[in-house]
């Protein structure tokens, strides 16, 4: 039962990650590269609004956390598998 929930959660995390990358791609395409106006007060030339930037950074952060958690889970699975195959 525990393993099936882990697989379901991992699958959901991967699907959410794919959605995050799609949303980030759309937002980056919406950021018109032909326009570079004067620097704003943060030293940025991007025409993206503050809200768009905040959402983009939030999605990137979620994505990196998700990748880190997935990597840890995979390493734990490999470690348990090795111990099961070689119980020395």
Secondary structure by P-SEA (a helix, b strand, c coil): caaaaaaaaaaaaaaaaaaaaaaaaaaaaacccccccccccccccccccaaaaaaaaaaaaaaaaaaaaaaaaaaaaaaaaaaaaccc
